[in-house]
């Protein structure tokens, strides 16, 4: 025990450790301590100044407390080019902390430009500002107690439209005139009492019988007409009744306002999470989410025509969508055959000239997505693209049901670019909103993960994983498609932020063993070679964030391997091989289901990565696989768990365990498994249904019954519990608890508002009733889904380590 007590002091002696051939020992206390003190804080949120000469980013190399982003402070690097001609060199300054006054005056990064990109809008502290890009001069547009948001240029860039509260307003940039564009009001409109037929007849008789009454009424009516004519025009009162206003938006020409109204169904019951350790000393309830299958809120879509002063609802169900022409040249139609209340209309997205509007219609069950041109004057739709999936629509750039996904218009203001998994992988497409002509720009067994259009709209900047599923690189490609120019070559992940003049790339880069650091490279003459310090125009490193103690340990670069699955597919995995294997093995299951961890960059599961190094030091062989449903491998892999979680994804883990025995010398009777969230769920399924394969398991914050989880995630995969009972019954571990044979550890935070602790507690009761004795439950009273306190991390992973050391 003494050598562990003195470890922190040993780690500080970098010189001595550098001369030592053996690895310095790791402990749970060391790797689970505050990562800012132990690992360091990587730079994040980079953004450029408008003149592209300064790069700003959040960073905390000194581990300073407080700050705008959980301890991060704002830093900057300025650039100068020294030398001339081909021998010119891009020279960055040393990162400098931005002072409070400069930080407060700094324009927030924004992509809201006018058409000529000479002005840019941004928000700060609830107020709006416009900046002249060339001069850097900032003009404050609002200074109010209320919050102004969602600014955009309007009326040919002469005005700025924005949202204040429930309504839209505009400010004329020349005159400063403030105009209210909408008049949304909560509650119902008070109507004058309607006269009965008897009252109408009586009133008519009085006017016929009395000339004085009739003359007075005529004078009164004339006075009201004159007063109304003299009154300035105001926007139409639109009463939302008991519904909530969603996404009000005005067209570029100012004629149309589109919006949705929503109301939580009265039968939709929300859950609460009890909080036991509180400042008040009383148990306090934390409001939480609904459960899957709860009634969903209808969200009808409306168009307010300001010119005609009318409001109309877009009815989509049983409406024909007309595409311009099919392959034979004939007009074609498609009918959406579903209840209008089961559809959600997102958008619109307007072309820059304001002539074309596009909406995305999504079905509530997320099996259909229609991209349509909206004709707001006639309230009709033209179908541009339809994607159907028997499982669920998803993938990079496509977004959830409430999202339009990644899309925009090219320079002709007619051609829309968007992403789709139509061929099995998320790729880039274009469609002409007038002619209906559709074109696929990228193809292959890889994913387009991010898309940015160049400022002149002649090129796309793409992030893809075409080199390897475990690498992310940036490319430049013409908007017409064709060859792609690779802009990054460092093996790992390259997250690129383009400068406004597109001459430089800021790159957040990481490898398997190196956390994220910031680099910059010239985008004009990219000649990058094999690494971050090679080549005439190699990326220049700007930051060094890791502590000396962290860098003193020779972290393993896990081997990326492929494992054959029983259905002929290949499973990508990370393998941690010990120098002195002890025959024991641990399989780690990443969370989220749709997430990737068998890759070549710094894992978001960095604590687990360090824990795997600790296990390997102790002789364990550790495997971390991208099982079925993991991200990065296309549609079929993503939807491989449809209607059966714990089916193919569990098969992949069993196949991986058998591969360990066959190829890595692992003892078949000494394999453990662990993971959190979805990984906790998978651990339970493994321990309950594959007891001959996995002898010990640690299920952290696990889902035990999918009927208790949220709707957006679960309904995609398993449909709804009231309509697909089989899917929920065969996917929920609590129904298989009688199969527990090995040793099980369950850990859960009591204030988890994602996967509620109720899941673990219900399972505990089930295990008690089944008279199981080979399990334990550890509850963490002050932890949410993602633990925060180092002491909680330490306690949890000490228990996991003890489980595997004693029970394998």
C-alpha positions in Angstrom: 0.0 0.0 0.0 2.9 2.4 0.7 3.9 2.6 -2.9 0.4 3.8 -3.9 0.4 6.5 -1.2 3.6 8.0 -2.5 2.6 7.8 -6.2 1.6 11.4 -6.7 5.0 12.5 -5.5 6.7 10.0 -7.8 4.8 11.2 -10.8 6.0 14.7 -10.3 9.6 13.6 -10.8 9.5 13.6 -14.6 13.3 13.3 -15.1 13.6 10.3 -12.9 10.7 8.5 -14.6 12.0 9.3 -18.0 15.1 7.3 -17.1 13.1 4.3 -15.9 12.4 1.6 -18.4 9.4 0.2 -16.5 6.0 1.8 -16.6 5.2 4.0 -13.5 2.4 2.4 -11.6 -1.2 3.6 -12.0 -3.9 3.6 -9.3 -7.6 4.3 -9.4 -7.0 7.3 -7.2 -4.6 8.8 -9.8 -6.6 8.2 -13.0 -10.0 9.2 -11.4 -8.9 12.4 -9.9 -9.9 15.8 -11.3 -8.9 15.6 -14.9 -8.0 19.3 -15.1 -5.3 18.7 -12.5 -4.1 15.3 -13.8 -4.7 15.2 -17.6 -4.9 19.0 -18.3 -7.6 21.0 -20.1 -7.7 20.7 -23.9 -8.5 23.8 -26.0 -12.1 24.0 -27.3 -14.5 26.2 -29.1 -12.1 27.8 -31.6 -13.3 30.8 -33.6 -11.6 33.4 -35.9 -11.7 37.1 -35.9 -13.4 38.6 -39.0 -10.0 39.6 -40.5 -8.8 36.0 -40.1 -5.6 37.2 -38.3 -6.6 36.1 -34.8 -7.7 32.7 -33.5 -9.6 32.6 -30.2 -10.3 29.5 -28.1 -11.2 28.4 -24.6 -8.3 27.0 -22.7 -7.2 26.6 -19.1 -3.5 25.5 -19.0 -3.1 27.0 -15.5 -6.1 25.1 -14.1 -7.6 28.4 -13.0 -11.0 28.2 -11.1 -14.1 29.7 -12.5 -14.3 31.2 -16.0 -16.9 31.2 -18.7 -16.8 27.5 -19.5 -16.3 25.4 -16.4 -12.9 26.7 -15.7 -11.9 27.5 -19.2 -10.6 31.0 -20.0 -10.4 32.7 -23.4 -7.1 32.7 -25.2 -5.9 34.0 -28.5 -3.2 33.5 -31.1 -2.3 36.1 -33.7 -0.7 35.2 -37.0 1.9 36.9 -39.2 3.7 35.6 -42.3 7.4 36.1 -42.3 9.7 35.8 -45.3 8.6 36.1 -48.9 7.6 33.9 -51.8 7.9 30.2 -51.4 10.0 30.6 -48.3 7.3 32.5 -46.4 6.4 30.9 -43.1 3.2 31.2 -41.1 4.3 32.4 -37.7 1.8 32.3 -34.8 2.2 34.2 -31.6 2.4 32.6 -28.2 -1.1 31.9 -26.8 -2.2 34.9 -24.8 -5.0 35.1 -22.3 -7.7 37.6 -23.3 -8.3 40.2 -20.6 -11.8 40.8 -19.2 -12.3 44.1 -21.0 -11.3 42.7 -24.4 -13.4 39.6 -23.8 -16.5 41.6 -23.0 -16.0 43.7 -26.1 -15.3 40.8 -28.4 -17.9 40.0 -31.0 -19.3 36.5 -30.5 -18.6 34.1 -33.3 -21.6 34.0 -35.7 -22.5 32.9 -39.2 -25.3 35.5 -39.7 -23.8 37.5 -42.6 -25.5 39.8 -45.1 -25.4 38.8 -48.7 -22.2 40.6 -49.5 -20.6 39.4 -46.3 -19.7 42.9 -45.3 -21.7 42.9 -42.1 -22.3 40.3 -39.4 -24.9 40.1 -36.7 -24.3 38.7 -33.2 -25.9 38.4 -29.8 -24.3 39.3 -26.5 -25.9 39.2 -23.1 -29.4 39.3 -24.7 -28.7 42.3 -26.9 -28.0 42.5 -30.6 -25.0 44.0 -32.4 -23.9 44.5 -36.0 -20.3 44.6 -37.0 -18.7 46.0 -40.1 -16.4 43.2 -41.3 -13.9 45.5 -43.0 -13.4 48.1 -40.3 -14.3 46.0 -37.3 -16.6 48.8 -36.1 -19.4 47.5 -33.8 -22.8 49.1 -33.6 -25.2 48.1 -30.8 -28.8 47.7 -32.0 -30.7 46.9 -28.8 -30.1 47.6 -25.1 -33.1 46.3 -23.2 -34.1 44.2 -20.2 -35.8 41.8 -22.5 -33.8 39.2 -24.5 -33.4 39.7 -28.2 -32.4 36.6 -30.2 -32.4 34.8 -33.6 -31.3 37.9 -35.6 -31.2 37.8 -39.4 -30.8 40.3 -42.2 -34.1 41.3 -43.9 -35.4 43.5 -46.7 -32.4 43.3 -48.9 -30.1 43.7 -45.9 -31.6 47.1 -45.1 -33.1 45.8 -41.8 -32.5 43.2 -39.1 -35.3 41.0 -38.0 -35.2 39.3 -34.6 -37.3 37.7 -31.9 -38.2 39.4 -28.6 -40.4 37.3 -26.3 -43.1 35.6 -28.4 -42.9 38.2 -31.3 -40.8 39.2 -34.2 -39.5 42.7 -34.6 -37.3 44.6 -37.1 -34.8 47.5 -36.9 -34.1 49.6 -40.0 -30.3 49.9 -40.2 -30.5 53.3 -41.9 -33.2 55.0 -39.8 -33.2 53.0 -36.6 -37.0 52.6 -36.8 -38.2 49.7 -34.6 -41.2 47.8 -36.1 -43.3 45.0 -34.6 -43.9 42.3 -37.2 -46.2 39.9 -35.3 -48.6 40.1 -32.5 -48.8 36.7 -30.9 -50.9 36.7 -27.8 -51.4 33.9 -25.3 -55.0 32.9 -24.4 -58.1 33.2 -26.5 -59.4 36.2 -28.3 -62.3 37.9 -26.5 -65.2 38.1 -29.0 -68.2 40.4 -28.6 -71.3 38.5 -27.5 -73.2 37.2 -30.5 -76.9 38.3 -30.8 -79.6 35.7 -31.0 -82.0 35.7 -33.9 -84.6 37.2 -31.5 -82.2 40.0 -30.5 -81.3 40.7 -34.1 -85.0 41.0 -35.1 -85.7 43.4 -32.2 -82.7 45.6 -33.0 -83.7 45.8 -36.7 -87.2 46.9 -35.6 -85.8 49.7 -33.4 -83.7 51.2 -36.3 -86.7 51.0 -38.6 -89.0 52.7 -36.2 -86.7 55.6 -35.1 -85.0 58.0 -37.4 -82.9 59.4 -34.5 -81.6 56.0 -33.6 -80.7 55.3 -37.2 -79.0 58.6 -37.8 -77.0 58.3 -34.5 -75.8 54.8 -35.5 -74.8 56.0 -39.0 -72.8 58.9 -37.5 -71.1 56.5 -35.0 -70.2 54.0 -37.7 -68.7 56.7 -39.9 -66.6 58.0 -37.0 -65.3 54.5 -36.3 -64.5 54.0 -40.0 -62.5 57.3 -40.1 -60.7 56.5 -36.8 -59.8 53.0 -38.1 -58.5 54.5 -41.4 -56.3 57.0 -39.6 -54.9 54.3 -37.2 -51.4 53.1 -38.3 -51.3 49.5 -39.6 -50.6 46.9 -36.9 -49.8 43.2 -37.3 -52.7 40.9 -37.0 -53.5 39.6 -33.5 -52.9 35.9 -33.4 -54.0 34.2 -30.3 -52.3 31.0 -29.3 -55.0 29.9 -26.9 -53.4 27.4 -24.5 -50.7 26.3 -26.9 -47.0 27.3 -27.0 -45.5 29.2 -29.9 -42.6 27.4 -31.7 -40.1 28.7 -34.3 -41.7 31.9 -35.6 -39.9 33.0 -38.7 -40.4 35.7 -41.3 -39.6 35.3 -45.0 -36.8 37.4 -46.5 -39.4 39.6 -48.3 -41.4 40.1 -45.1 -44.6 38.8 -46.5 -45.0 35.4 -44.7 -44.5 34.4 -41.1 -44.4 30.7 -40.4 -44.7 29.1 -37.0 -45.9 26.0 -35.1 -48.1 25.7 -32.1 -47.8 22.9 -29.6 -49.5 21.7 -26.4 -48.4 18.9 -24.1 -51.2 16.3 -24.1 -53.0 16.3 -20.7 -52.6 12.5 -20.5 -48.8 12.8 -20.9 -47.3 12.2 -17.4 -43.9 13.4 -16.4 -41.6 11.6 -14.0 -39.7 13.1 -11.0 -36.3 12.2 -9.6 -36.0 12.4 -5.8 -33.0 14.3 -4.5 -32.1 13.2 -1.0 -29.0 15.2 -0.2 -30.0 18.9 -0.3 -29.2 22.2 1.3 -32.7 22.4 2.8 -32.5 19.1 4.5 -35.7 18.0 2.8 -36.1 15.5 0.0 -36.7 17.6 -3.2 -38.2 16.4 -6.4 -36.4 17.1 -9.7 -38.9 17.4 -12.6 -37.9 15.0 -15.3 -39.0 13.5 -18.6 -41.9 11.4 -19.8 -41.5 7.7 -20.6 -41.6 6.1 -24.0 -45.1 5.7 -25.4 -46.5 8.8 -23.7 -48.8 10.8 -26.0 -46.8 13.2 -28.3 -47.7 16.8 -28.7 -49.3 17.8 -32.0 -47.5 20.6 -33.7 -49.6 22.1 -36.5 -47.8 24.4 -39.0 -49.2 27.8 -39.9 -48.5 30.5 -42.4 -49.5 34.1 -41.7 -49.7 36.1 -44.9 -49.1 39.7 -43.8 -50.1 41.1 -47.2 -53.5 39.4 -47.1 -53.7 39.6 -43.3 -54.7 35.9 -43.1 -53.6 32.9 -41.1 -53.9 29.4 -42.6 -52.8 25.9 -41.4 -50.8 23.6 -43.6 -52.6 20.3 -43.8 -50.2 17.7 -45.0 -52.0 14.3 -44.6 -53.5 12.9 -47.8 -52.0 15.9 -49.7 -50.3 15.2 -53.1 -46.7 16.2 -53.4 -45.8 17.0 -57.0 -42.3 16.4 -58.2 -41.4 18.2 -61.5 -40.5 15.1 -63.5 -39.5 11.5 -63.1 -36.9 9.7 -65.3 -39.4 9.3 -68.1 -40.2 13.0 -68.1 -43.7 12.7 -66.7 -44.9 14.5 -63.6 -45.2 12.2 -60.6 -47.1 12.4 -57.4 -46.8 10.9 -54.0 -49.4 10.9 -51.2 -48.5 10.9 -47.5 -50.9 8.4 -46.1 -50.8 9.2 -42.5 -52.7 11.2 -39.9 -51.8 14.9 -40.1 -51.3 15.0 -36.3 -48.6 12.4 -36.7 -46.4 14.7 -38.8 -44.0 17.4 -38.0 -43.1 20.2 -40.4 -39.6 21.7 -39.8 -38.4 24.9 -41.3 -38.7 26.6 -43.6 -35.2 27.2 -45.1 -35.3 30.2 -47.5 -33.0 30.7 -50.5 -30.9 33.8 -50.2 -33.0 35.7 -52.7 -36.2 34.8 -50.8 -37.9 33.1 -53.8 -37.8 29.5 -52.6 -38.7 28.0 -49.3 -38.0 24.4 -48.3 -39.5 22.4 -45.4 -38.7 19.0 -44.0 -41.7 16.9 -43.1 -41.0 14.1 -40.6 -43.4 11.3 -39.4 -43.7 11.0 -35.7 -42.5 7.4 -35.9 -39.4 8.7 -37.7 -39.6 6.2 -40.6 -40.2 8.8 -43.3 -38.6 12.1 -44.2 -40.0 14.3 -47.0 -38.0 17.3 -48.3 -40.4 19.6 -49.9 -40.7 23.0 -51.5 -43.2 25.1 -49.7 -45.4 27.5 -51.7 -46.7 29.8 -49.0 -49.0 31.8 -51.2 -51.0 28.7 -52.3 -50.1 26.6 -49.2 -49.0 23.7 -51.4 -45.9 21.5 -51.4 -43.6 20.1 -54.1 -41.8 16.9 -53.3 -38.0 17.1 -53.7 -36.8 14.0 -51.9 -38.3 11.2 -49.9 -36.4 8.8 -47.6 -38.0 5.9 -46.0 -36.5 3.5 -43.5 -38.3 0.5 -42.0 -36.3 1.0 -38.9 -35.7 4.7 -38.4 -34.3 7.7 -40.2 -30.9 8.8 -38.9 -27.2 9.2 -39.6 -24.8 12.1 -39.8 -26.3 15.4 -41.1 -29.8 14.1 -41.0 -30.7 14.9 -37.5 -33.6 13.9 -35.2 -37.3 14.3 -35.9 -37.3 17.9 -34.8 -34.4 18.9 -37.1 -34.1 19.9 -40.7 -30.7 18.3 -40.9 -27.7 19.7 -42.7 -28.8 21.5 -45.9 -28.5 24.8 -47.7 -28.8 26.5 -51.1 -26.0 26.9 -53.8 -25.3 30.2 -55.5 -28.1 29.8 -58.1 -30.7 30.0 -55.3 -32.5 27.0 -56.7 -30.2 24.0 -56.0 -30.5 22.6 -52.5 -27.8 20.5 -51.0 -28.6 17.9 -48.3 -27.5 14.6 -46.7 -29.3 11.3 -47.0 -28.7 7.6 -46.2 -30.5 6.6 -49.4 -27.6 4.3 -50.5 -26.8 3.0 -47.0 -24.3 5.7 -45.9 -24.8 9.4 -45.2 -23.8 11.1 -48.4 -24.1 14.5 -50.0 -26.8 15.2 -52.6 -28.3 18.1 -54.5 -31.7 18.7 -55.9 -33.0 21.6 -58.0 -36.1 23.0 -56.3 -37.5 24.1 -59.6 -36.8 21.3 -62.0 -36.6 18.4 -59.5 -33.2 17.3 -60.9 -31.4 15.3 -58.2 -27.7 14.3 -58.1 -25.5 12.3 -55.7 -22.2 14.1 -55.1 -20.4 11.6 -52.9 -20.6 7.8 -52.7 -18.8 4.8 -51.1 -18.7 2.9 -47.9 -18.0 5.8 -45.7 -19.9 8.7 -44.1 -19.9 12.4 -44.8 -20.0 13.6 -41.2 -19.9 17.4 -41.6 -20.5 19.8 -44.5 -19.6 23.5 -44.9 -20.2 25.6 -48.0 -17.4 28.0 -49.0 -18.3 31.7 -48.9 -18.3 31.9 -52.7 -20.4 28.8 -52.9 -18.1 27.0 -55.3 -16.8 24.4 -53.0 -17.8 22.2 -50.1 -15.6 21.6 -47.1 -16.3 18.1 -45.8 -15.4 15.9 -42.9 -15.5 12.2 -43.7 -14.2 8.8 -42.5 -13.3 7.5 -45.9 -9.6 6.8 -45.1 -10.6 4.5 -42.2 -13.8 4.3 -40.0 -11.6 5.3 -37.1 -10.2 8.4 -38.7 -11.7 11.8 -39.5 -10.3 14.1 -42.2 -11.2 17.3 -43.9 -11.7 17.6 -47.7 -12.5 20.2 -50.3 -14.8 19.4 -53.2 -16.5 21.3 -56.0 -20.2 21.8 -55.5 -20.7 19.8 -58.7 -19.0 16.8 -57.1 -16.0 15.0 -58.5 -12.5 14.5 -56.9 -12.0 15.6 -53.3 -8.8 17.2 -52.1 -7.7 15.9 -48.7 -6.7 18.8 -46.4 -5.6 16.9 -43.3 -3.4 13.8 -43.0 -2.6 13.4 -39.3 -3.9 10.0 -38.3 -6.7 10.4 -35.8 -9.5 13.1 -35.7 -9.1 16.4 -37.4 -11.9 18.8 -36.4 -11.5 21.8 -38.7 -12.6 25.5 -38.2 -12.1 27.5 -41.4 -11.0 31.1 -41.2 -13.5 33.7 -42.7 -11.2 34.3 -45.7 -10.7 30.5 -46.0 -6.9 30.9 -46.1 -6.3 29.0 -42.8 -7.6 25.9 -41.1 -7.6 25.7 -37.3 -7.5 22.0 -36.4 -8.5 20.5 -33.1 -6.5 17.2 -33.4 -6.1 14.2 -31.2 -4.7 10.7 -31.5 -5.4 7.6 -29.5 -2.9 8.6 -26.9 -2.9 12.4 -27.2 -5.8 14.5 -26.0 -7.1 17.3 -28.2 -4.6 20.1 -29.1 -4.9 23.0 -31.4 -3.0 23.3 -34.7 -3.2 25.7 -37.7 -2.3 25.2 -41.3 -2.3 27.3 -44.4 -5.2 26.4 -46.7 -3.7 28.0 -49.8 -0.7 25.7 -50.4 -1.4 22.5 -48.4 1.6 20.2 -48.7 1.2 18.2 -45.5 3.2 15.0 -45.2 3.1 12.3 -42.6 2.7 14.1 -39.3 2.2 17.4 -37.4 5.8 18.5 -37.9 6.5 17.4 -41.5 6.4 19.1 -44.8 6.9 22.6 -46.1 3.4 23.7 -45.0 2.9 21.3 -42.1 0.4 22.1 -39.4 1.8 24.3 -36.7 1.0 23.2 -33.1 -0.4 26.1 -31.0 -1.0 24.5 -27.6 0.5 22.0 -25.1 -2.2 21.1 -22.6 -1.2 17.9 -20.8 0.5 18.0 -17.4 4.0 16.7 -16.9 2.7 13.9 -14.7 0.2 12.7 -17.3 2.8 12.7 -20.0 5.3 10.8 -17.9 3.2 7.6 -18.3 3.7 5.8 -21.6 0.1 5.4 -22.6 -0.7 2.5 -24.8 -1.8 3.0 -28.4 -4.5 0.3 -28.5 -4.3 -1.9 -31.6 -7.2 -1.5 -34.0 -8.4 -5.0 -34.9 -11.3 -6.4 -36.9 -13.1 -9.4 -35.5 -15.3 -11.7 -37.6 -19.0 -11.7 -36.5 -21.2 -14.8 -37.0 -23.2 -13.2 -39.8 -20.0 -12.4 -41.9 -19.7 -8.8 -40.8 -16.4 -7.3 -39.4 -16.4 -5.8 -35.9 -13.9 -3.0 -35.4 -12.3 -3.0 -31.9 -9.6 -1.6 -29.7 -7.3 -4.2 -28.1 -5.1 -3.4 -25.1 -2.4 -6.1 -24.8 -0.5 -6.6 -21.5 3.2 -7.2 -21.4 2.6 -10.1 -19.1 -0.9 -11.6 -19.7 -2.6 -13.4 -16.8 -5.3 -15.1 -18.8 -8.0 -12.7 -17.6 -9.9 -10.4 -20.0 -12.3 -7.5 -19.7 -14.6 -6.4 -22.4 -15.7 -2.7 -22.3 -19.0 -1.7 -23.8 -19.3 2.0 -24.8 -22.5 3.9 -24.1 -25.2 5.6 -26.1 -25.7 2.7 -28.5 -25.2 5.0 -31.5 -21.6 6.1 -30.7 -18.1 5.2 -31.8 -15.1 4.3 -29.6 -12.9 1.9 -31.7 -11.1 4.8 -33.4 -7.7 6.5 -33.6 -8.5 9.7 -31.6 -8.7 10.6 -27.9 -11.7 8.9 -26.5 -14.5 10.7 -24.8 -14.2 7.7 -22.4 -10.8 8.9 -21.4 -11.2 7.7 -17.8 -12.0 4.2 -19.1 -9.0 4.5 -21.5 -6.7 5.1 -18.5 -8.4 2.3 -16.5 -7.8 0.0 -19.4 -4.1 0.9 -19.2 -4.2 0.1 -15.5 -5.9 -3.3 -16.2 -3.3 -4.1 -18.9 -0.5 -3.2 -16.4 -2.1 -5.9 -14.1 -2.1 -8.5 -16.9 -5.6 -8.2 -18.2 -6.3 -8.2 -21.9 -8.9 -5.5 -22.6 -11.2 -5.3 -25.6 -13.4 -2.4 -26.6 -15.7 -3.1 -29.7 -17.9 -1.0 -31.9 -20.8 -3.4 -31.7 -23.9 -3.3 -33.9 -25.6 0.1 -33.8 -22.3 2.0 -33.3 -21.7 5.1 -35.3 -19.4 5.5 -38.3 -20.4 2.4 -40.3 -23.5 3.2 -42.2 -27.2 2.6 -42.1 -27.3 -1.2 -41.8 -24.9 -1.2 -38.9 -26.7 1.7 -37.2 -30.1 0.0 -37.4 -28.9 -3.6 -36.7 -30.6 -3.5 -33.3 -34.1 -2.5 -34.6 -36.8 -4.2 -32.4 -34.1 -6.2 -30.5 -31.6 -4.5 -28.3 -29.4 -7.2 -26.8 -29.7 -9.2 -30.1 -27.0 -8.7 -32.7 -25.2 -6.2 -30.5 -24.8 -8.9 -27.8 -23.9 -11.5 -30.4 -21.0 -9.2 -31.4 -19.7 -9.2 -27.8 -20.0 -12.9 -27.5 -18.2 -13.3 -30.9 -15.5 -10.9 -29.6 -15.1 -12.9 -26.4 -14.6 -16.1 -28.3 -12.1 -14.4 -30.6 -10.1 -13.4 -27.5 -9.9 -17.0 -26.4 -9.0 -18.2 -29.9 -6.4 -15.6 -30.8 -5.2 -13.9 -27.6 -4.7 -16.8 -25.2 -7.5 -15.6 -22.9 -9.0 -18.1 -20.5 -12.6 -18.7 -21.5 -13.6 -19.0 -17.9 -12.1 -15.6 -16.9 -13.8 -13.0 -19.1 -15.6 -10.0 -17.5 -17.7 -7.2 -19.0 -18.6 -3.7 -18.0 -20.0 -0.4 -19.3 -22.2 2.6 -18.5 -25.7 3.6 -19.7 -26.2 1.5 -22.9 -23.0 -0.3 -21.8 -24.6 -1.0 -18.5 -27.7 -2.4 -20.2 -25.5 -4.6 -22.4 -23.6 -5.8 -19.3 -26.9 -7.0 -17.7 -28.0 -8.7 -20.9 -24.6 -10.5 -21.1 -24.7 -11.5 -17.4 -28.3 -12.7 -17.6 -28.3 -14.5 -20.9 -24.7 -15.4 -21.6 -23.5 -16.7 -18.2 -21.3 -19.3 -19.9 -19.3 -16.5 -21.6 -19.1 -13.7 -19.1 -18.2 -14.6 -15.4 -18.3 -11.1 -13.9 -19.9 -7.8 -14.9 -20.2 -4.2 -13.7 -23.4 -2.5 -15.0 -23.1 1.3 -14.5 -26.2 3.5 -14.6 -28.0 0.8 -16.7 -31.3 0.7 -18.4 -33.1 -2.3 -17.0 -36.5 -1.9 -18.6 -36.7 0.1 -21.9 -40.4 0.9 -21.2 -39.1 3.3 -18.5 -36.7 5.2 -20.8 -37.4 8.3 -22.9 -39.4 8.5 -26.1 -37.1 10.1 -28.8 -34.4 7.5 -28.4 -36.3 4.3 -27.5 -39.3 4.6 -29.9 -36.9 4.9 -32.9 -35.5 1.4 -32.1 -38.3 -0.5 -30.4 -41.4 1.4 -31.5 -43.8 2.0 -28.6 -44.4 -0.5 -25.7 -48.1 -0.5 -26.2 -47.8 -1.5 -29.9 -44.7 -3.6 -29.9 -44.7 -5.6 -26.7 -42.4 -8.3 -28.1 -39.6 -5.8 -28.9 -39.7 -4.5 -25.3 -40.0 -7.9 -23.7 -37.0 -9.4 -25.4 -34.9 -6.2 -25.1 -35.3 -5.5 -21.3 -32.8 -7.2 -18.9 -35.2 -7.2 -16.0 -37.2 -10.0 -17.7 -34.0 -12.2 -17.8 -32.7 -11.6 -14.3 -33.2 -15.3 -13.3 -30.3 -16.1 -15.6 -27.7 -14.5 -13.4 -24.9 -17.0 -12.6 -21.7 -14.9 -12.3 -21.0 -12.0 -10.0 -22.7 -8.7 -10.8 -22.0 -5.1 -9.6 -24.6 -2.4 -10.3 -23.7 1.3 -9.8 -26.2 4.2 -10.2 -26.4 7.9 -9.4 -29.5 8.7 -7.4 -30.1 12.0 -9.1 -29.8 10.6 -12.6 -32.3 12.4 -14.8 -31.5 10.4 -17.9 -31.6 6.8 -16.8 -33.4 7.0 -13.6 -32.1 5.2 -10.5 -35.6 3.6 -10.4 -34.3 1.2 -13.1 -31.5 -0.1 -10.8 -33.8 -0.2 -7.7 -36.5 -2.2 -9.5 -33.9 -4.6 -10.7 -32.6 -5.0 -7.2 -36.1 -5.9 -5.9 -36.3 -8.4 -8.7 -33.0 -10.0 -7.8 -34.1 -10.1 -4.1 -37.3 -11.9 -5.1 -35.3 -14.4 -7.2 -33.1 -15.1 -4.1 -29.9 -14.1 -6.0 -26.9 -13.5 -3.7 -24.1 -12.9 -6.1 -24.7 -9.2 -6.8 -24.3 -5.8 -5.1 -25.8 -2.3 -5.7 -23.9 0.9 -5.1 -25.9 4.1 -5.1 -24.3 7.6 -5.4 -26.6 10.1 -3.7 -25.2 13.3 -5.4 -24.5 12.0 -8.9 -26.4 12.5 -12.2 -25.9 10.3 -15.3 -22.4 11.5 -15.8 -20.5 11.5 -12.6 -18.8 14.8 -11.5 -17.1 14.2 -8.2 -13.7 12.5 -8.3 -14.5 10.6 -5.1 -17.5 9.1 -6.8 -15.4 8.0 -9.8 -12.8 6.6 -7.4 -15.3 4.6 -5.4 -17.0 3.2 -8.5 -13.9 2.1 -10.2 -12.3 0.6 -7.1 -15.4 -1.6 -6.9 -15.0 -2.5 -10.6 -11.3 -3.4 -10.2 -12.0 -5.4 -7.0 -14.8 -7.3 -8.9 -12.5 -8.3 -11.7 -9.5 -9.1 -9.6 -11.4 -11.3 -7.2 -14.1 -12.9 -9.4 -12.2 -13.7 -12.6 
